[in-house]
Amino acid sequence: MIESTVHVVNLGCPKNLVDSEVMAALLAQAGCRIVSTPEEAEIVLLNTCAFILPAREESIDEIFRLAEWKRQGNCRHLIVTGCLPQRYGVELAAEIPEVDLFLGISEVPNIADHLRKLRDGQLDAQANRAVVTPPLFLMNAGHPRLLSAPTFSAYLKIAEGCSHRCAYCVIPEIRGKARSRPVDDLLEEAQGLADRGIRELILIAQDTTAYGRDLPGRPTLALLLRELAALEGLAWIRLLYTYPSGLADELFAVIAEHDRICPYLDVPIQHIDDAVLKAMKRQGDSRRIRKRLSRAREVIPGLALRTSLIVGFPGETPAQFNRLLAFVQEIRFDHLGVFPYSPEEGTPADKLPRQVSERTKKARRNLLMEEQAVISNEINSTLVGSLQEVLIEGPSGHPDYPFVGRCRRQAPEIDGVTYVKGGNQALPPGSLVPCRIVAADDYDLFAEPVGSPY
């Protein structure tokens, strides 16, 4: 038994969050008490992101903030895990002595053992402070998870790593090649989550459409979704991180056939100009992207489309950017995120000529987001008067709409929300409420209940 208080800080994407939930549960099993604030903690565990420069900067800033917290005597040990140590663990150990341990990706299942050795003074002051091995860890249904709030939505990590070789991306080096979990293992975890009261299951991976290609029999994402939709207890199933070239008609058909599967697709396209796509080493071209998106909308009634784009990739000309802007105006995505290109050392794109200035990147991002705000407002306005099922997340602080939640068109954290009038009934977090949309703005919806929560 370790018998220490531990506070877990998670940075980065939902895929990182699942790792943090696994580590928290393993530490709880080992006798630790997981606490919600650093003030209560003897040990602070920081799970980091290193995908792009802003994520690395956030991770480094948080390390130094927590290191100062430790220096002042507020905690005994500081442990840093995740993508940043996987990429820079040895260098970080040499530069930041305040951190007791830097642990790479594959150390997730070993976290309790590391803590035990740290407590017992079995670690050499320098030699063992960075433990980084090849990224081979793949969780399974046997790994416990201490779910983060809210406890009515949960992520299901169906695979780990990525086998694409996009010119700007370090994920294959950090997370390893794509590794899928068996269908039966995922069904076991999903049913367990449903039995714990999870209403919304959100499928994640670096590329969910690559699911199963490395498994015997090559099960598809569509097959997995069909099996998940047959489980008891789940209300919504949502799909994120679909690679555009992997969008198959079979997938569209399964989404359209099953009411539990939200009519929602997150398709990170990154760009639409063929020369830029080629330089990015993305699979597929502009013609195929348009064809797949058109087909998705044709097959799936009421489909909400989300994408993410990169502006300022090396060599991106004004004409190529204008092509991207015109594409956004043409497709009219329901949700859209835009990221300025971030040069990553060790990637092919980092060596490309004609790097675009930060000022130009920012200006291009702003232009796209301004256009998207208009489009989103227009789309949301067409929803006024429609009936939508809303998953209540909690109180809103809004005087006229005291509850906040999401409809099937809205993913957590990345999309807008739906504010809901209370009337004379309480709307408990995690309940589903039939609502009528009564107003809309650029990104959010406003609704009134037309039925009882369930």
Wavefront OBJ file of the C-alpha trace (Angstrom):
o trace
v 0.000 0.000 0.000
v 1.305 3.437 -0.929
v -1.079 5.464 1.279
v -0.393 8.903 -0.174
v -2.632 11.649 -1.458
v -2.257 12.247 -5.206
v -3.530 15.036 -7.442
v -3.611 14.342 -11.193
v -3.313 17.197 -13.701
v -4.164 16.343 -17.316
v -3.165 18.411 -20.328
v -3.979 17.809 -23.981
v -6.502 15.732 -25.861
v -9.151 13.205 -24.747
v -6.736 10.400 -25.638
v -4.404 11.747 -22.952
v -7.321 12.021 -20.545
v -7.986 8.286 -20.791
v -4.358 7.607 -19.829
v -4.753 9.906 -16.822
v -7.934 8.091 -15.774
v -6.130 4.737 -15.967
v -3.175 6.000 -13.910
v -5.477 7.543 -11.287
v -7.374 4.257 -10.923
v -4.184 2.194 -10.658
v -2.882 4.512 -7.946
v -6.207 4.293 -6.089
v -5.995 0.491 -6.233
v -2.487 0.725 -4.772
v -3.810 2.603 -1.736
v -3.482 6.235 -2.813
v -6.258 8.718 -2.208
v -6.907 10.782 -5.344
v -7.665 14.376 -4.373
v -9.175 17.175 -6.428
v -6.755 19.994 -5.555
v -2.948 20.227 -5.312
v -3.303 21.761 -1.849
v -4.395 18.354 -0.513
v -1.736 16.343 -2.328
v 1.550 14.872 -1.168
v 2.231 13.804 -4.762
v 1.300 15.681 -7.945
v 1.188 13.826 -11.259
v 1.190 15.908 -14.441
v 0.236 14.164 -17.712
v 1.530 16.306 -20.581
v 0.962 17.002 -24.271
v 3.676 17.698 -26.858
v 1.751 17.690 -30.137
v 2.515 21.256 -31.229
v 4.493 24.196 -29.856
v 1.619 25.798 -27.861
v 0.940 22.426 -26.195
v 4.616 22.022 -25.299
v 4.736 25.546 -23.930
v 1.658 24.892 -21.806
v 3.220 21.681 -20.489
v 6.528 23.378 -19.641
v 4.752 26.287 -17.942
v 2.731 23.861 -15.841
v 5.860 21.906 -14.882
v 7.524 25.074 -13.609
v 4.365 26.162 -11.783
v 4.131 22.819 -10.010
v 7.897 22.761 -9.394
v 7.561 26.076 -7.553
v 4.656 24.587 -5.600
v 6.908 21.690 -4.596
v 9.836 24.007 -3.755
v 7.621 25.855 -1.296
v 7.004 22.585 0.515
v 3.421 22.038 -0.538
v 4.051 18.556 -1.954
v 6.773 15.956 -1.582
v 6.991 14.548 -5.104
v 6.304 15.785 -8.630
v 5.938 13.255 -11.467
v 5.619 14.221 -15.138
v 4.205 11.687 -17.614
v 2.927 11.491 -21.188
v 3.981 12.852 -24.535
v 6.487 15.466 -23.376
v 8.714 13.000 -21.457
v 8.300 10.474 -24.279
v 9.868 13.021 -26.614
v 12.265 14.921 -24.333
v 12.529 12.914 -21.098
v 16.304 12.701 -20.760
v 16.817 16.375 -21.622
v 14.089 17.442 -19.204
v 15.562 15.382 -16.379
v 18.886 17.179 -16.841
v 17.293 20.636 -16.910
v 14.519 20.419 -14.296
v 15.830 18.763 -11.119
v 12.657 19.679 -9.201
v 10.800 16.879 -11.020
v 11.326 13.508 -9.333
v 10.297 11.339 -12.297
v 9.755 11.733 -16.028
v 7.787 8.756 -17.396
v 7.102 7.915 -21.035
v 3.957 6.531 -22.656
v 4.617 2.868 -21.892
v 4.866 3.521 -18.157
v 1.122 4.146 -17.744
v 0.432 0.624 -16.378
v 3.544 0.800 -14.143
v 2.707 4.053 -12.386
v 2.097 2.485 -8.964
v 5.424 0.633 -9.058
v 7.257 3.859 -9.871
v 5.533 5.649 -7.011
v 6.396 2.835 -4.625
v 10.084 3.006 -5.559
v 10.029 6.777 -5.224
v 8.500 6.552 -1.763
v 10.982 3.898 -0.657
v 14.017 5.811 -1.927
v 14.933 3.137 -4.470
v 15.548 5.578 -7.331
v 18.987 6.949 -8.093
v 18.939 10.744 -7.903
v 19.844 11.131 -11.567
v 20.130 7.866 -13.487
v 16.524 6.712 -13.035
v 14.684 10.033 -13.196
v 13.673 9.555 -16.845
v 12.091 6.244 -17.817
v 11.377 6.309 -21.551
v 10.980 3.112 -23.566
v 9.428 2.464 -27.012
v 5.728 3.468 -27.028
v 4.073 0.046 -27.031
v 1.378 0.355 -24.339
v -2.176 -0.430 -25.436
v -4.834 -0.360 -22.742
v -7.487 -3.044 -22.420
v -10.757 -3.591 -20.591
v -8.836 -5.016 -17.648
v -7.275 -1.637 -16.899
v -9.344 0.298 -14.351
v -10.390 3.906 -14.989
v -11.225 6.599 -12.480
v -13.595 8.610 -14.657
v -13.288 12.377 -14.761
v -16.323 14.583 -14.260
v -18.871 14.607 -15.757
v -19.551 10.942 -15.120
v -22.283 10.614 -17.763
v -19.930 10.975 -20.783
v -16.814 8.872 -21.335
v -14.224 8.372 -24.044
v -13.531 4.915 -25.459
v -9.988 4.738 -26.849
v -10.345 2.152 -29.622
v -6.722 2.286 -30.797
v -3.370 3.835 -29.981
v -0.692 5.363 -32.185
v -0.765 6.307 -35.860
v 0.715 4.826 -39.036
v 0.166 7.888 -41.224
v 3.219 9.969 -41.974
v 1.879 13.502 -42.312
v 4.790 15.858 -42.914
v 3.996 18.148 -39.979
v 3.165 15.581 -37.276
v 5.249 13.931 -34.534
v 2.519 11.626 -33.199
v 3.908 8.429 -34.841
v 7.254 9.076 -33.123
v 5.632 9.837 -29.766
v 2.790 7.293 -29.729
v 4.091 4.605 -32.086
v 2.368 2.900 -34.991
v -1.379 2.273 -35.047
v -2.492 -0.526 -32.706
v -6.177 -1.470 -32.484
v -7.937 -3.082 -29.533
v -9.968 -6.248 -30.265
v -13.714 -5.796 -30.730
v -14.613 -8.046 -27.772
v -12.295 -6.097 -25.484
v -13.905 -2.793 -26.502
v -17.402 -4.204 -26.041
v -16.461 -5.359 -22.555
v -15.204 -1.912 -21.573
v -18.149 -0.144 -23.211
v -20.686 -2.334 -21.393
v -18.851 -1.694 -18.137
v -19.050 2.051 -18.736
v -22.767 1.783 -19.516
v -23.289 -0.201 -16.304
v -21.589 2.652 -14.418
v -24.189 5.097 -15.735
v -22.433 6.474 -18.822
v -25.032 7.872 -21.233
v -22.685 9.096 -23.990
v -19.769 7.041 -25.333
v -17.265 8.934 -27.493
v -14.949 6.875 -29.721
v -11.423 8.235 -30.057
v -8.055 7.263 -31.582
v -5.443 9.091 -33.601
v -7.429 7.923 -36.646
v -10.652 6.061 -35.851
v -11.185 5.059 -39.502
v -7.939 3.053 -39.375
v -9.467 0.860 -36.701
v -9.006 -2.880 -37.204
v -6.577 -2.847 -40.129
v -3.891 -4.416 -37.943
v -6.163 -7.061 -36.360
v -6.882 -10.613 -37.529
v -9.908 -10.575 -39.835
v -9.541 -6.784 -40.249
v -12.734 -5.735 -38.415
v -13.936 -2.294 -39.514
v -15.029 0.770 -37.608
v -18.518 0.220 -39.020
v -18.618 -3.276 -37.556
v -17.473 -1.995 -34.170
v -20.124 0.738 -34.180
v -22.826 -1.785 -35.057
v -21.797 -3.980 -32.113
v -21.621 -1.023 -29.718
v -25.072 0.172 -30.777
v -26.505 -3.176 -29.670
v -25.277 -2.819 -26.063
v -27.746 -2.104 -23.282
v -27.678 1.194 -21.424
v -25.965 3.606 -23.814
v -28.035 6.531 -25.121
v -25.539 8.215 -27.465
v -22.457 7.007 -29.336
v -20.293 9.699 -30.917
v -17.373 9.393 -33.336
v -14.310 11.666 -33.410
v -11.044 11.843 -35.396
v -12.103 10.237 -38.675
v -9.498 10.474 -41.444
v -11.118 11.710 -44.688
v -9.677 8.999 -46.949
v -10.999 6.333 -44.567
v -14.651 7.412 -44.748
v -16.511 4.440 -46.221
v -20.123 4.067 -47.353
v -20.469 1.197 -44.863
v -19.651 3.635 -42.050
v -22.211 6.178 -43.247
v -24.874 3.470 -43.483
v -24.294 2.263 -39.914
v -24.523 5.811 -38.533
v -27.760 6.393 -40.460
v -29.285 3.065 -39.367
v -28.808 3.358 -35.597
v -30.560 6.004 -33.543
v -28.033 5.653 -30.729
v -25.193 6.765 -33.011
v -25.156 10.559 -33.199
v -25.373 11.961 -36.761
v -22.031 13.655 -36.221
v -18.676 13.297 -37.978
v -15.398 14.930 -36.994
v -13.229 14.888 -40.147
v -9.852 16.674 -39.763
v -9.192 17.724 -43.363
v -6.293 20.170 -42.723
v -6.434 21.746 -46.212
v -8.147 21.497 -49.596
v -5.496 22.698 -52.057
v -4.000 19.639 -53.762
v -0.442 20.977 -53.780
v -0.616 21.736 -50.051
v -2.172 18.331 -49.306
v 0.653 16.672 -51.224
v 3.281 18.681 -49.353
v 1.560 17.695 -46.095
v 1.769 14.031 -47.223
v -1.956 13.631 -46.653
v -3.736 10.703 -48.308
v -6.417 11.600 -50.843
v -7.042 14.794 -52.768
v -9.574 17.612 -52.930
v -11.867 15.723 -55.295
v -12.103 12.720 -52.976
v -12.628 14.926 -49.906
v -15.546 16.724 -51.551
v -17.001 13.434 -52.767
v -16.823 11.805 -49.334
v -18.373 14.786 -47.513
v -21.151 15.031 -50.075
v -21.843 11.314 -49.760
v -21.914 11.525 -45.956
v -24.541 14.264 -46.047
v -26.519 12.343 -48.646
v -26.693 9.164 -46.539
v -26.891 10.493 -42.951
v -30.000 12.619 -42.214
v -29.285 15.773 -40.213
v -25.528 15.183 -40.217
v -23.384 17.674 -38.277
v -19.911 17.990 -39.800
v -16.850 19.183 -37.934
v -13.369 19.715 -39.334
v -10.001 21.151 -38.364
v -7.727 23.088 -40.704
v -4.095 24.194 -40.764
v -3.162 27.624 -42.138
v 0.306 28.869 -42.947
v 1.823 25.526 -43.932
v 5.245 26.191 -45.522
v 4.785 27.556 -49.016
v 1.041 28.227 -48.650
v 0.374 31.057 -51.130
v -2.433 33.634 -50.941
v -4.150 31.801 -53.807
v -3.968 28.469 -51.949
v -5.334 30.052 -48.808
v -8.165 31.658 -50.787
v -8.962 28.208 -52.150
v -9.296 26.982 -48.569
v -11.496 29.938 -47.639
v -13.739 29.287 -50.648
v -13.962 25.627 -49.638
v -15.185 26.579 -46.149
v -17.809 28.813 -47.741
v -18.807 26.011 -50.110
v -19.091 23.114 -47.637
v -20.520 25.097 -44.714
v -19.253 23.002 -41.834
v -21.351 22.980 -38.685
v -18.218 23.213 -36.523
v -14.673 24.168 -37.454
v -11.317 24.670 -35.752
v -8.302 26.399 -37.311
v -4.696 25.994 -36.210
v -1.685 28.006 -37.368
v 1.019 25.647 -38.648
v 3.511 24.793 -35.908
v 7.016 23.742 -37.052
v 8.046 20.535 -35.287
v 11.676 19.500 -35.169
v 12.329 16.149 -36.769
v 9.407 16.390 -39.210
v 9.819 16.816 -42.995
v 7.805 20.050 -42.954
v 10.268 21.682 -40.573
v 12.876 21.634 -43.345
v 10.637 23.017 -46.084
v 11.464 26.417 -47.588
v 9.125 29.434 -47.676
v 7.979 29.319 -44.060
v 4.964 31.585 -43.543
v 5.235 34.410 -41.004
v 3.382 34.209 -37.698
v 1.574 37.425 -38.556
v 0.255 35.939 -41.805
v -0.777 32.710 -40.066
v -2.747 34.663 -37.480
v -4.434 36.816 -40.115
v -5.444 33.772 -42.158
v -6.779 31.978 -39.094
v -8.841 35.018 -38.135
v -10.322 35.270 -41.633
v -11.429 31.644 -41.558
v -12.907 31.908 -38.076
v -14.770 35.107 -38.960
v -16.282 33.351 -41.969
v -17.129 30.291 -39.887
v -18.898 32.432 -37.261
v -21.267 33.699 -39.964
v -21.851 30.206 -41.332
v -22.377 28.704 -37.887
v -24.850 31.449 -36.971
v -26.816 30.833 -40.158
v -26.901 27.065 -39.581
v -27.901 27.461 -35.934
v -30.672 29.878 -36.917
v -32.234 27.175 -39.112
v -32.517 24.977 -36.018
v -34.846 27.396 -34.208
v -38.173 25.641 -33.782
v -36.681 22.157 -34.164
v -36.912 19.431 -31.538
v -33.586 18.276 -30.075
v -32.684 15.777 -27.378
v -30.344 17.508 -24.896
v -27.934 15.831 -22.491
v -27.884 18.020 -19.371
v -24.408 18.736 -18.000
v -25.269 20.950 -15.025
v -26.180 24.486 -13.946
v -25.255 27.254 -16.382
v -25.198 30.442 -14.333
v -27.393 32.008 -17.038
v -30.390 33.760 -15.400
v -32.905 32.845 -18.121
v -31.469 29.443 -19.007
v -30.323 27.878 -15.721
v -29.141 24.574 -17.231
v -26.515 23.800 -19.838
v -26.051 20.715 -21.951
v -25.449 19.500 -25.472
v -27.579 18.138 -28.255
v -26.470 15.359 -30.594
v -24.876 17.967 -32.889
v -22.429 19.108 -30.201
v -19.339 17.269 -28.914
v -17.956 18.165 -25.473
v -15.269 20.835 -25.131
v -14.814 21.523 -28.863
v -18.301 22.635 -29.998
v -20.931 25.013 -28.678
v -23.467 24.156 -25.985
v -27.232 24.270 -25.536
v -28.689 26.421 -22.751
v -31.989 25.157 -21.379
v -34.833 26.878 -19.529
v -35.782 25.203 -16.291
v -39.509 25.833 -16.003
v -40.887 24.141 -12.906
v -38.793 20.986 -13.130
v -35.293 20.065 -12.035
v -33.026 18.803 -14.788
v -30.421 16.518 -13.196
v -26.944 16.274 -14.747
v -26.801 13.258 -17.024
v -30.492 13.335 -17.848
v -31.798 13.534 -21.408
v -34.469 16.132 -22.044
v -36.648 16.623 -25.138
v -36.332 20.316 -26.018
v -37.422 22.845 -28.607
v -34.769 25.278 -29.829
v -36.037 28.818 -29.255
v -32.956 30.934 -30.108
v -29.406 30.689 -31.419
v -26.189 32.668 -31.678
v -22.889 32.082 -33.485
v -22.039 28.866 -31.670
v -24.651 28.100 -28.988
v -28.311 27.104 -28.931
v -31.072 28.056 -26.488
v -33.918 25.684 -25.707
v -36.991 25.011 -23.586
v -38.049 21.551 -22.390
v -41.086 20.012 -24.062
v -41.002 16.788 -22.041
v -39.739 15.276 -18.825
v -36.086 14.336 -18.272
v -35.228 10.659 -18.448
l 1 2 3 4 5 6 7 8 9 10 11 12 13 14 15 16 17 18 19 20 21 22 23 24 25 26 27 28 29 30 31 32 33 34 35 36 37 38 39 40 41 42 43 44 45 46 47 48 49 50 51 52 53 54 55 56 57 58 59 60 61 62 63 64 65 66 67 68 69 70 71 72 73 74 75 76 77 78 79 80 81 82 83 84 85 86 87 88 89 90 91 92 93 94 95 96 97 98 99 100 101 102 103 104 105 106 107 108 109 110 111 112 113 114 115 116 117 118 119 120 121 122 123 124 125 126 127 128 129 130 131 132 133 134 135 136 137 138 139 140 141 142 143 144 145 146 147 148 149 150 151 152 153 154 155 156 157 158 159 160 161 162 163 164 165 166 167 168 169 170 171 172 173 174 175 176 177 178 179 180 181 182 183 184 185 186 187 188 189 190 191 192 193 194 195 196 197 198 199 200 201 202 203 204 205 206 207 208 209 210 211 212 213 214 215 216 217 218 219 220 221 222 223 224 225 226 227 228 229 230 231 232 233 234 235 236 237 238 239 240 241 242 243 244 245 246 247 248 249 250 251 252 253 254 255 256 257 258 259 260 261 262 263 264 265 266 267 268 269 270 271 272 273 274 275 276 277 278 279 280 281 282 283 284 285 286 287 288 289 290 291 292 293 294 295 296 297 298 299 300 301 302 303 304 305 306 307 308 309 310 311 312 313 314 315 316 317 318 319 320 321 322 323 324 325 326 327 328 329 330 331 332 333 334 335 336 337 338 339 340 341 342 343 344 345 346 347 348 349 350 351 352 353 354 355 356 357 358 359 360 361 362 363 364 365 366 367 368 369 370 371 372 373 374 375 376 377 378 379 380 381 382 383 384 385 386 387 388 389 390 391 392 393 394 395 396 397 398 399 400 401 402 403 404 405 406 407 408 409 410 411 412 413 414 415 416 417 418 419 420 421 422 423 424 425 426 427 428 429 430 431 432 433 434 435 436 437 438 439 440 441 442 443 444 445 446 447 448 449 450 451 452 453 454
